[in-house]
Amino acid sequence: MSYAALAGLFLIGPLLITALAVVLHRPGRRWWAVTGATIAALLVMTVVFDSLMIAVDLFRFEESLLLGWRIGLAPVEDLAWPLAAGLLLPSLWLLLTTERER
């Protein structure tokens, strides 16, 4: 299984939970802005730290399983994990809190 296929499978759950949270609670612009900023920060940190770890040879990826696109030294497939976390956690918060708590 390629890294892209694994990342795609992993993203299904967070995307479904985000869709459910959005349909049920209709978050405002502030929620979208904070969620977007969180995802952007996680993506930047992932690119920076993955690139550093790859540069010092802490780990390697099987090249035949990669799409070939890289940002810095980090393969694009590796950005699925921070994207999933950045979507999943705010969506769960939206689903599990009341309007009053928000």
VENVEN-V933171 format. One line per field, one symbol per residue. psi: psi as a letter, one per 40 degrees, with the letter a starting at -180 (. if undefined). burial: + if it has 16 or more other ideal C-beta (glycine too) atoms within 10 Angstrom, else -. Layout:
# VENVEN-V933171
psi=???
burial=???
This chain:
# VENVEN-V933171
psi=hiddddddddedddddddddddddegiadddddddddddddddddddddddddddefdiiihdeeidehihbehiddeeddddddddddddddddeiiddd.
burial=--++--+---+--+--++--+-----+---+---+--++--++--++--+---+------+----+---++--+++++++-+++-+++-++--+--------
